Amino acid sequence: MKFGHAFQEALAAASYPEHWVEKAIPYRQLKKLLGKVREELIKNGYDPDTLHQLLAEHNAEYRLETDDSHLLRPKLIVRPSLNGTSLETTPGPRSLAEVSSTAPDSPNSVGPHDPDDDDDHEEPGGDGWVKIPLNSDGRFFGLLQSDVTELDTLQEEERHAMTDKIHLLGTEIAAVAKPRKSLIKLSKSDLYRWREIFELYLAAQVFFSTNEAAGGLRKSEKAQKQLVWFQDEVNKRQLPQKFKIESSATAYAQFLALNATLLQNLQFQELNQTAVTKIIKKFDKRTSLGVKSTFPKAMYSAHFISEAISKDICAQLAREVVYAFQANETHIDEKLVRHLEQWFPKETKEKQAYNELERRKELLGDIYVDEKPPQCIVM
């Protein structure tokens, strides 16, 4: 199946939001423009084989430059003669200088005359470099650049929207996991269930890995597997069924929905990244201009937000649910003790019992100390 057809099917099958699909790379339109680029090059005497030879011999260059507005301005320049003799390998017009100076009213003209180009026909340096006037390649890269820019804008909008959802979700989770002042009231809190969910989510490393060998952003296929693993582990432990507060189930559903949106966003970005890579590869194949090596790397895809947003989720939950994990006896003060009693009631009670046992050992010795005091013996 050709990529253009597969691309459209993938956009339709994944149920992406309509405003996302409208911003997708216009692959078919770019492919049509590429056909016109090829036709225009051949018309001027530069078929792919000829260009390949000229570029290999360093008698031609294809540049992708940017103007003051950061817009791509493609430029094909050739050296029509060496040591005063014309390049016999170049077909088409007898003189490339004639091509460059073709009048706009001439039937051989390839587009409207631009006065600003008058000084660009012969490159500085006295080596006889000549600019070949092309129009279709400018339209091709103009469309591609504008669409990638729109994808960047879309990603920024999605980032803001998801960041707002993260803050709302963090507030909701903080409410249902709110510490209680006693073990009786703790039974009505979901603090420990949310802490367990969060620990599983950190272990899953759904969208990013901290592994040194394979660190950084995950591909969507791996991210999907990790997200499934996380949900399976949560279900195996029946954590959603153990929720004491009804709104915890709602918050967990929102948490899963946010991750599903992040996964879909990652898949959408990868699909468009593939479209850009494919059309650039096809451009080189049909023209031999070698754009792949000069095409700006930043334009191969929109900014990936899944890793950043996922880290934001972790940070928010850490602040709201598992804050003070790093606390130990070297940091204890009265304020922190009260904090630990609120957020870690089970651990605090166990630690207190252990400290009392150790204190008795210090005062009475091990032989007289037991967790269950021995019966009194009358001598």
C-alpha positions as CSV (number, residue, x, y, z in Angstrom):
1,M,0.0,0.0,0.0
2,K,1.3,3.4,-0.9
3,F,2.1,5.7,2.0
4,G,-0.2,8.5,0.9
5,H,-3.2,6.1,1.1
6,A,-1.9,4.5,4.3
7,F,-1.4,7.9,5.9
8,Q,-5.0,8.9,5.2
9,E,-6.3,5.6,6.5
10,A,-4.3,6.0,9.7
11,L,-5.7,9.5,10.3
12,A,-9.2,8.2,9.9
13,A,-8.8,5.0,11.8
14,A,-7.4,6.5,15.0
15,S,-10.4,8.7,15.7
16,Y,-8.2,11.8,16.1
17,P,-9.9,15.1,16.9
18,E,-11.1,16.8,13.8
19,H,-9.0,19.9,14.5
20,W,-5.9,17.7,14.7
21,V,-6.6,16.0,11.3
22,E,-7.0,19.5,9.7
23,K,-3.4,20.3,10.8
24,A,-1.9,17.0,9.5
25,I,0.8,17.1,6.9
26,P,-0.9,17.6,3.4
27,Y,1.1,14.7,2.0
28,R,-0.9,14.3,-1.2
29,Q,-0.8,18.0,-2.0
30,L,3.0,18.0,-1.4
31,K,3.3,15.0,-3.7
32,K,1.6,16.9,-6.5
33,L,3.9,19.9,-6.0
34,L,6.8,17.6,-6.1
35,G,5.7,16.4,-9.5
36,K,5.7,20.1,-10.7
37,V,9.2,20.5,-9.3
38,R,10.5,17.6,-11.3
39,E,8.8,18.9,-14.5
40,E,10.3,22.3,-14.0
41,L,13.8,21.0,-13.5
42,I,13.5,18.8,-16.6
43,K,12.2,21.7,-18.6
44,N,15.3,23.6,-17.8
45,G,17.5,20.7,-18.7
46,Y,18.1,19.2,-15.3
47,D,16.8,15.7,-15.2
48,P,17.8,13.6,-12.1
49,D,20.8,12.0,-13.7
50,T,22.2,15.3,-14.8
51,L,21.8,16.8,-11.4
52,H,23.3,13.8,-9.7
53,Q,26.4,14.2,-11.8
54,L,26.7,18.0,-11.4
55,L,26.3,17.7,-7.6
56,A,28.8,14.9,-7.4
57,E,31.3,16.9,-9.4
58,H,30.6,20.0,-7.2
59,N,29.3,21.9,-10.2
60,A,25.9,22.4,-8.7
61,E,24.5,23.2,-5.3
62,Y,20.9,23.2,-3.9
63,R,20.6,25.4,-0.9
64,L,17.8,25.8,1.7
65,E,18.3,29.2,3.1
66,T,16.2,31.3,5.4
67,D,15.3,34.9,5.1
68,D,14.7,37.5,7.8
69,S,11.3,36.0,8.5
70,H,12.8,32.6,9.0
71,L,11.1,31.3,5.8
72,L,12.8,28.7,3.7
73,R,14.1,30.0,0.4
74,P,15.4,27.1,-1.8
75,K,18.0,28.0,-4.4
76,L,19.6,25.9,-7.2
77,I,22.9,27.3,-8.5
78,V,25.2,25.7,-11.1
79,R,28.6,26.4,-12.6
80,P,27.9,26.4,-16.4
81,S,31.5,26.4,-17.5
82,L,34.9,25.3,-16.4
83,N,38.1,26.9,-17.8
84,G,36.0,28.9,-20.3
85,T,34.4,25.8,-21.8
86,S,30.7,24.9,-21.5
87,L,29.7,21.8,-19.7
88,E,28.7,19.4,-22.4
89,T,27.0,17.1,-20.0
90,T,24.3,19.7,-19.4
91,P,21.3,19.3,-21.7
92,G,18.6,21.9,-22.4
93,P,19.4,25.5,-23.3
94,R,22.9,26.1,-24.8
95,S,23.8,28.6,-22.1
96,L,22.6,28.4,-18.6
97,A,23.1,32.2,-18.4
98,E,20.4,32.4,-21.0
99,V,18.1,30.4,-18.8
100,S,18.8,32.7,-15.9
101,S,18.1,35.8,-18.0
102,T,15.0,34.6,-19.8
103,A,12.6,37.5,-20.1
104,P,9.3,37.1,-18.2
105,D,7.3,37.4,-21.4
106,S,9.3,34.6,-23.1
107,P,7.5,31.2,-23.6
108,N,10.4,29.6,-21.8
109,S,10.0,31.6,-18.7
110,V,9.2,29.5,-15.6
111,G,7.5,32.2,-13.5
112,P,7.1,35.9,-12.8
113,H,10.1,38.1,-12.7
114,D,11.3,39.1,-9.2
115,P,13.5,42.2,-9.3
116,D,15.1,41.1,-6.0
117,D,16.6,38.1,-7.9
118,D,18.5,40.2,-10.4
119,D,21.6,40.3,-8.2
120,D,21.4,36.6,-7.4
121,H,21.8,35.1,-10.9
122,E,25.5,35.2,-10.6
123,E,26.9,34.2,-7.3
124,P,29.7,36.4,-5.8
125,G,33.2,35.2,-6.1
126,G,33.8,35.4,-9.8
127,D,33.5,31.6,-10.3
128,G,30.5,31.9,-12.7
129,W,27.9,30.3,-10.5
130,V,24.4,30.9,-11.9
131,K,21.1,30.7,-10.1
132,I,18.4,28.7,-11.9
133,P,15.0,30.3,-11.5
134,L,12.5,27.8,-10.1
135,N,9.0,28.5,-8.6
136,S,7.5,25.1,-7.7
137,D,10.2,24.2,-5.2
138,G,9.5,27.4,-3.3
139,R,5.8,26.5,-3.1
140,F,6.7,23.0,-2.0
141,F,8.8,24.1,0.9
142,G,6.6,27.0,1.7
143,L,3.6,24.6,2.2
144,L,5.7,22.1,4.2
145,Q,7.1,24.7,6.5
146,S,3.8,26.4,7.2
147,D,2.2,23.1,8.0
148,V,4.9,22.1,10.4
149,T,4.6,25.5,12.0
150,E,0.8,24.9,12.4
151,L,1.6,21.5,14.0
152,D,3.9,23.2,16.5
153,T,1.1,25.7,17.4
154,L,-1.3,22.8,17.8
155,Q,1.1,21.1,20.2
156,E,1.5,24.2,22.3
157,E,-2.3,24.6,22.6
158,E,-2.6,20.9,23.6
159,R,0.2,21.4,26.2
160,H,-1.6,24.3,27.8
161,A,-4.9,22.4,27.9
162,M,-3.4,19.3,29.4
163,T,-1.4,21.3,31.9
164,D,-4.7,22.8,33.2
165,K,-6.2,19.3,33.4
166,I,-3.2,18.1,35.4
167,H,-3.6,20.9,38.0
168,L,-7.4,20.1,38.3
169,L,-6.6,16.4,38.7
170,G,-4.0,17.0,41.3
171,T,-6.4,19.1,43.3
172,E,-9.1,16.3,43.1
173,I,-6.6,13.6,44.1
174,A,-5.3,15.7,47.0
175,A,-8.9,16.0,48.3
176,V,-9.7,12.2,48.2
177,A,-6.2,11.3,49.6
178,K,-6.4,14.0,52.3
179,P,-4.7,12.8,55.5
180,R,-6.9,12.0,58.5
181,K,-5.9,12.7,62.1
182,S,-6.7,9.2,63.4
183,L,-6.6,5.6,62.2
184,I,-10.4,5.5,62.4
185,K,-10.7,8.5,60.1
186,L,-7.9,7.1,57.9
187,S,-10.2,4.3,56.9
188,K,-12.2,6.9,55.0
189,S,-9.1,8.1,53.2
190,D,-7.7,6.8,49.9
191,L,-4.2,8.1,50.7
192,Y,-2.4,4.7,50.6
193,R,-4.3,3.4,47.6
194,W,-3.3,6.5,45.6
195,R,0.3,6.2,46.8
196,E,0.3,2.6,45.5
197,I,-1.1,3.6,42.1
198,F,1.4,6.4,41.8
199,E,4.3,4.0,42.6
200,L,3.1,1.6,39.9
201,Y,2.9,4.5,37.4
202,L,6.4,5.5,38.2
203,A,7.6,1.9,37.7
204,A,5.8,1.7,34.4
205,Q,7.6,4.8,33.0
206,V,4.9,5.0,30.3
207,F,6.1,7.9,28.2
208,F,9.7,8.3,29.2
209,S,12.5,6.0,30.5
210,T,15.2,6.8,33.1
211,N,17.2,3.8,32.1
212,E,20.7,4.8,31.1
213,A,20.8,2.4,28.1
214,A,17.4,3.5,26.7
215,G,16.6,6.8,28.4
216,G,14.3,9.5,27.1
217,L,11.1,9.7,25.2
218,R,9.5,6.3,24.4
219,K,8.0,5.4,21.0
220,S,4.2,5.2,21.0
221,E,4.2,1.4,20.6
222,K,6.3,0.9,23.7
223,A,4.4,3.6,25.6
224,Q,1.1,1.8,24.8
225,K,2.6,-1.5,26.2
226,Q,3.7,0.2,29.4
227,L,0.3,1.9,29.9
228,V,-1.4,-1.5,29.5
229,W,1.0,-3.0,32.0
230,F,0.3,-0.2,34.5
231,Q,-3.5,-0.7,34.2
232,D,-3.1,-4.5,34.5
233,E,-1.1,-4.2,37.7
234,V,-3.6,-1.7,39.2
235,N,-6.4,-4.1,38.4
236,K,-4.6,-7.2,39.7
237,R,-4.3,-5.5,43.1
238,Q,-8.0,-4.4,42.8
239,L,-7.0,-0.9,43.8
240,P,-10.0,0.8,42.1
241,Q,-12.4,-1.6,44.0
242,K,-10.7,-0.7,47.3
243,F,-11.4,3.0,47.0
244,K,-13.3,4.3,50.0
245,I,-14.4,7.6,48.4
246,E,-16.6,7.6,45.3
247,S,-14.8,10.6,43.8
248,S,-11.5,8.6,43.8
249,A,-12.9,6.3,41.1
250,T,-13.8,9.4,39.0
251,A,-10.4,10.9,39.5
252,Y,-8.7,7.6,38.5
253,A,-10.9,7.5,35.3
254,Q,-9.8,11.0,34.5
255,F,-6.1,10.0,35.1
256,L,-6.5,7.1,32.6
257,A,-8.2,9.4,30.1
258,L,-5.4,12.0,30.3
259,N,-2.8,9.2,29.7
260,A,-4.9,8.0,26.7
261,T,-4.9,11.5,25.3
262,L,-1.1,11.7,25.7
263,L,-0.7,8.4,23.9
264,Q,-2.9,9.5,21.0
265,N,-1.0,12.7,20.8
266,L,2.3,10.8,20.6
267,Q,0.9,8.6,17.8
268,F,-0.3,11.6,15.9
269,Q,3.1,13.3,16.1
270,E,4.9,10.2,15.0
271,L,2.6,9.7,12.0
272,N,3.2,13.3,10.9
273,Q,7.0,12.9,11.5
274,T,6.9,9.9,9.2
275,A,5.0,11.9,6.5
276,V,7.7,14.6,6.5
277,T,10.5,12.0,6.3
278,K,8.7,10.2,3.5
279,I,8.1,13.3,1.4
280,I,11.7,14.5,1.8
281,K,13.0,11.1,0.8
282,K,10.7,11.2,-2.3
283,F,11.8,14.7,-3.1
284,D,15.4,13.5,-3.3
285,K,14.5,10.4,-5.2
286,R,12.7,12.3,-8.0
287,T,15.1,15.2,-8.2
288,S,18.5,14.0,-7.0
289,L,18.9,17.3,-5.1
290,G,20.0,15.8,-1.8
291,V,17.7,17.8,0.4
292,K,17.8,15.3,3.3
293,S,21.2,16.4,4.3
294,T,20.3,20.2,4.3
295,F,16.6,20.1,5.4
296,P,16.4,21.7,8.9
297,K,16.3,18.9,11.5
298,A,13.8,20.9,13.6
299,M,11.2,20.6,10.8
300,Y,11.1,16.8,10.7
301,S,8.4,16.9,13.3
302,A,6.4,19.0,15.7
303,H,7.6,19.3,19.4
304,F,6.9,16.1,21.4
305,I,5.0,17.0,24.5
306,S,4.2,13.5,25.9
307,E,7.4,13.2,27.9
308,A,7.1,16.7,29.4
309,I,3.4,16.3,30.3
310,S,4.0,12.9,31.8
311,K,6.7,14.3,34.0
312,D,4.3,17.1,35.0
313,I,1.8,14.5,36.1
314,C,4.4,12.7,38.2
315,A,5.5,16.0,39.8
316,Q,2.0,17.0,40.5
317,L,1.0,13.7,42.1
318,A,4.3,13.7,44.1
319,R,3.5,17.1,45.5
320,E,-0.1,16.2,46.3
321,V,0.1,12.5,47.4
322,V,3.6,11.4,48.3
323,Y,5.3,14.5,49.5
324,A,7.9,13.9,52.3
325,F,9.1,10.5,51.0
326,Q,12.6,11.8,51.7
327,A,12.0,12.7,55.3
328,N,14.1,10.9,58.0
329,E,15.2,11.4,61.5
330,T,17.9,13.9,60.5
331,H,15.2,16.3,59.4
332,I,12.7,15.8,62.2
333,D,11.3,18.9,63.9
334,E,7.9,19.5,65.5
335,K,6.3,20.8,62.3
336,L,7.6,17.8,60.3
337,V,6.4,15.4,63.0
338,R,2.9,16.7,62.8
339,H,3.1,16.5,59.0
340,L,4.3,12.8,59.2
341,E,1.5,12.0,61.6
342,Q,-1.0,13.3,59.2
343,W,0.3,11.8,55.9
344,F,2.0,8.6,57.3
345,P,-0.2,7.6,60.3
346,K,0.6,3.8,60.0
347,E,4.3,4.3,59.5
348,T,4.4,6.8,62.4
349,K,2.7,4.5,64.8
350,E,4.9,1.6,63.9
351,K,8.0,3.7,64.2
352,Q,6.9,5.0,67.6
353,A,6.4,1.5,68.9
354,Y,9.8,0.5,67.7
355,N,11.4,3.5,69.3
356,E,9.7,2.7,72.7
357,L,11.0,-0.9,72.5
358,E,14.6,0.3,71.8
359,R,14.3,2.7,74.7
360,R,13.3,0.0,77.1
361,K,16.2,-2.1,75.9
362,E,18.6,0.7,76.7
363,L,17.2,1.1,80.2
364,L,16.6,-2.5,81.2
365,G,18.7,-4.6,78.9
366,D,17.6,-7.1,76.3
367,I,16.9,-9.9,78.8
368,Y,14.2,-7.9,80.5
369,V,12.6,-6.5,77.3
370,D,10.0,-8.2,75.1
371,E,7.2,-6.9,72.9
372,K,4.9,-8.9,75.2
373,P,6.0,-8.3,78.8
374,P,6.6,-11.5,80.7
375,Q,4.4,-12.6,83.5
376,C,5.5,-11.5,87.0
377,I,7.4,-14.2,88.8
378,V,7.3,-14.3,92.6
379,M,10.5,-15.5,94.3
